Every structure is written in structure tokens, then in C-alpha cells.
Amino acid sequence: MEDKYYFDKLYKKTKGSLWKGSVHKNRLNILIKRIKKGKILDLGAGEGGDAIYLAKKGFDVTAVDISKFVLDGIKKLAKKEGVSIKTEVADLEDYKIEKEYDGIISFATLHFLPKDKINNIIKDMKEKTNKKGINIILVFRKGDSSEGKFDMYYFKDNELKEYYKDWNIIKYEEYDDIDKCHGKPHIHKNALIIAEKK
């Protein structure tokens, strides 16, 4: 993406929550049911809805984002909710996962990276996931309503699935979703994978 700090600026000028505190509960509940406890890494954590949801379920969560502003907000919200979340300011373009995790999640983030960097981060995610651990990734597909407005990578049909052909794919879906969180309602063409390391 041309302006890496686009969302950082948006967070700073938005009154209240940009994403309306959205949590991907249905997807996270699949992870919770399978691994029950352990360490979770949230790449591109945004305002932290998913990270806080998992922390409240007893997981040891690390939230990573390029925006220090938004991570400071996660810390405040986590304290208010009575949970603890580690935070790390990082640009995923050159981010290296240092520790091993039971689950690594990334919702609507990886498509902001160039294709070669996406290859690197998914390879890293897979390598740093413990056996029987879970990866969840949500990305935009070709034909998304934002195409042409942003310099992003749009996944082809089944492209995300191909990265995980050597894992146990629990769920893979391609679908259209109406986003009412910011601006006028608009449609995103999504690809979602939930996979378990063999």
C-alpha cells in the first residue's frame, strides 16, 4: 500500500471506534474449540476486538500493528476489560515472527502487502505455528470494491487456499460481505481460511 500509515491517520481522526468494535467471533470460536489455551499472535490487530475477545477466553495474546496509536488504545481497553495483552509496533512488510504460537490470526491485513512480502509472512506464520496450531487469514479478492482506489494485492479465487495445501484445512470460503463500519456501505469480496498444522 502506498501510504502505510493510512489507517493510523484514520484512527487518529475518528471519534469513537472505526470498526465499531467488530469481533470475528464465529471464526475465533473454531480456534478456541480446537486449541482451548495457549499463545496467540494477531497480525494487523487494528482496534483489538479479536485480541481482547481471545484474551478474555484465557489466551496469552500478542497484538501487532503498524499504528502505535491504535495499540495504545488496545492496552487501555484491555485494562478496562480486566485482561492483559502484549503489543508490538511493527510493519508487516519486514516483520519476523520471533516466537512460536498455538494460533496466528490476520484479519483483512495481508492484502496491504506486496505479493512477495505476503509469501514471506505466510511462510513465517506456518513455520512459527506449533503442531496442531491454527492459522486464520481473511483477505480481499479480485473484484473487491476497493480495487482501483488502493494499491493493494487482490487474491485470485482459491489462491489463499493454495498456501495451506499441506495443512488440514478446516474451513475455506470465498464470499461477499457488506461493510457498514466506515464510509458508505460497500461490498468486500473476501477469502477466509482456517487451517490446522499437521
C-alpha positions as CSV (number, residue, x, y, z in Angstrom):
1,M,0.0,0.0,0.0
2,E,1.3,3.4,-0.9
3,D,0.6,5.1,2.4
4,K,1.4,2.6,5.1
5,Y,0.1,5.0,7.8
6,Y,-3.3,5.5,6.1
7,F,-5.2,3.7,8.9
8,D,-3.0,5.3,11.6
9,K,-4.2,8.7,10.4
10,L,-7.8,7.4,10.1
11,Y,-7.8,6.0,13.7
12,K,-6.5,9.4,15.0
13,K,-9.2,11.5,13.4
14,T,-12.1,9.0,14.0
15,K,-14.3,9.8,17.0
16,G,-15.1,6.5,18.8
17,S,-14.3,3.2,17.1
18,L,-13.5,3.0,13.4
19,W,-14.5,-0.7,13.2
20,K,-17.3,-0.4,15.8
21,G,-15.5,-3.0,18.0
22,S,-16.1,-5.8,15.5
23,V,-15.0,-9.3,16.5
24,H,-14.8,-12.3,14.2
25,K,-16.5,-14.5,16.9
26,N,-17.7,-17.3,14.7
27,R,-14.2,-17.8,13.2
28,L,-12.4,-17.4,16.5
29,N,-14.7,-19.9,18.2
30,I,-13.4,-22.6,15.8
31,L,-9.9,-21.8,17.1
32,I,-11.0,-21.7,20.7
33,K,-12.7,-25.1,20.4
34,R,-9.6,-26.7,19.0
35,I,-6.7,-25.3,21.0
36,K,-8.5,-24.2,24.2
37,K,-5.4,-22.4,25.6
38,G,-2.0,-21.1,24.6
39,K,-0.3,-18.2,22.8
40,I,-1.9,-16.2,20.1
41,L,-0.4,-13.7,17.6
42,D,-2.7,-11.2,16.0
43,L,-1.1,-9.6,12.9
44,G,-2.7,-6.3,12.0
45,A,-4.7,-6.2,15.2
46,G,-6.4,-2.9,14.5
47,E,-8.5,-1.7,17.4
48,G,-8.1,-5.1,19.1
49,G,-11.6,-6.6,19.1
50,D,-10.3,-10.1,18.3
51,A,-7.3,-9.8,20.6
52,I,-9.4,-8.8,23.6
53,Y,-12.0,-11.5,22.8
54,L,-9.3,-14.2,22.9
55,A,-7.6,-12.7,26.0
56,K,-11.0,-12.9,27.8
57,K,-11.1,-16.6,26.8
58,G,-7.8,-17.1,28.7
59,F,-5.3,-16.9,25.8
60,D,-1.9,-15.2,26.0
61,V,-2.3,-12.7,23.2
62,T,0.2,-10.5,21.4
63,A,-1.2,-7.8,19.1
64,V,0.9,-6.4,16.3
65,D,0.1,-3.3,14.3
66,I,1.9,-0.5,12.4
67,S,0.0,2.0,14.4
68,K,1.3,2.8,17.9
69,F,-1.8,5.0,18.5
70,V,-4.2,2.0,17.9
71,L,-2.1,-0.3,20.1
72,D,-2.1,2.2,22.9
73,G,-5.9,2.1,22.6
74,I,-5.9,-1.7,22.8
75,K,-3.9,-1.5,26.1
76,K,-6.4,0.9,27.6
77,L,-9.3,-1.2,26.5
78,A,-7.7,-4.4,27.7
79,K,-7.1,-2.9,31.2
80,K,-10.7,-1.8,31.3
81,E,-11.8,-5.3,30.4
82,G,-9.6,-6.8,33.0
83,V,-7.2,-8.6,30.7
84,S,-3.6,-8.3,29.6
85,I,-2.4,-8.1,26.0
86,K,1.2,-7.7,24.8
87,T,1.6,-5.2,21.9
88,E,4.2,-4.7,19.3
89,V,4.5,-1.9,16.8
90,A,5.7,-3.3,13.5
91,D,5.5,-3.0,9.8
92,L,4.5,-6.5,8.5
93,E,6.5,-5.9,5.3
94,D,9.7,-6.8,7.1
95,Y,8.3,-8.4,10.2
96,K,9.8,-11.6,11.5
97,I,7.9,-13.8,14.0
98,E,10.4,-14.5,16.8
99,K,8.4,-16.9,19.0
100,E,6.2,-20.0,18.4
101,Y,2.5,-19.7,18.8
102,D,-0.5,-22.0,19.1
103,G,-2.6,-19.7,16.9
104,I,-1.8,-16.9,14.5
105,I,-4.6,-14.8,13.1
106,S,-4.7,-12.0,10.5
107,F,-8.0,-10.4,9.5
108,A,-8.1,-8.0,6.5
109,T,-4.4,-7.1,6.7
110,L,-2.2,-9.2,4.4
111,H,-3.6,-7.8,1.2
112,F,-2.0,-4.4,2.0
113,L,1.4,-6.0,1.5
114,P,3.2,-6.6,-1.9
115,K,2.9,-10.2,-3.2
116,D,6.5,-11.2,-2.3
117,K,6.0,-10.0,1.3
118,I,2.7,-11.9,1.6
119,N,4.6,-15.0,0.6
120,N,7.2,-14.3,3.3
121,I,4.8,-13.6,6.1
122,I,2.6,-16.7,5.4
123,K,5.7,-18.9,5.3
124,D,6.7,-17.4,8.6
125,M,3.3,-17.8,10.1
126,K,3.2,-21.5,9.1
127,E,6.8,-22.2,10.4
128,K,6.1,-20.4,13.8
129,T,2.8,-22.3,14.5
130,N,3.1,-25.2,16.8
131,K,1.9,-28.6,15.7
132,K,-2.0,-28.8,15.8
133,G,-1.9,-25.0,16.0
134,I,-4.3,-22.8,14.0
135,N,-3.9,-20.1,11.4
136,I,-6.8,-17.8,10.4
137,I,-6.4,-15.4,7.5
138,L,-9.0,-13.1,5.8
139,V,-8.0,-11.2,2.7
140,F,-9.7,-9.3,-0.2
141,R,-10.2,-11.0,-3.6
142,K,-10.1,-9.6,-7.1
143,G,-13.2,-7.6,-7.9
144,D,-13.3,-6.0,-4.4
145,S,-15.0,-2.6,-4.2
146,S,-11.7,-1.0,-3.2
147,E,-9.8,-2.2,-6.3
148,G,-8.5,0.7,-8.2
149,K,-8.7,3.1,-5.2
150,F,-5.9,1.5,-3.3
151,D,-2.6,-0.1,-4.3
152,M,-3.1,-3.5,-2.7
153,Y,-2.8,-7.1,-3.7
154,Y,-6.1,-8.8,-4.5
155,F,-6.1,-12.6,-4.2
156,K,-7.3,-14.7,-7.1
157,D,-10.0,-17.4,-6.4
158,N,-8.5,-20.3,-4.4
159,E,-5.1,-18.6,-4.2
160,L,-5.2,-18.3,-0.4
161,K,-6.2,-21.9,-0.1
162,E,-3.2,-23.0,-2.1
163,Y,-0.8,-21.7,0.6
164,Y,-2.2,-24.2,3.0
165,K,-2.5,-27.3,0.8
166,D,0.0,-29.1,3.2
167,W,-2.2,-28.4,6.3
168,N,-5.5,-29.6,7.4
169,I,-8.0,-27.1,6.0
170,I,-10.8,-26.8,8.5
171,K,-12.7,-24.1,6.6
172,Y,-12.2,-22.2,3.4
173,E,-14.7,-19.8,1.9
174,E,-15.0,-17.1,-0.7
175,Y,-17.9,-14.7,-0.1
176,D,-19.2,-11.1,-0.5
177,D,-19.6,-9.1,2.7
178,I,-21.2,-5.7,3.2
179,D,-19.0,-3.3,5.2
180,K,-21.0,-0.7,7.2
181,C,-18.3,0.2,9.6
182,H,-16.8,3.2,7.8
183,G,-18.0,5.4,4.9
184,K,-20.9,4.4,2.8
185,P,-21.9,0.7,2.9
186,H,-19.7,-1.1,0.4
187,I,-19.1,-4.7,-0.6
188,H,-15.8,-6.6,0.0
189,K,-15.0,-9.8,-1.8
190,N,-13.4,-11.9,0.9
191,A,-11.4,-15.1,1.1
192,L,-11.1,-16.8,4.5
193,I,-9.1,-19.8,5.6
194,I,-8.9,-21.6,8.9
195,A,-6.2,-24.3,8.8
196,E,-4.6,-26.6,11.3
197,K,-0.9,-27.6,11.2
198,K,-0.5,-31.3,10.8
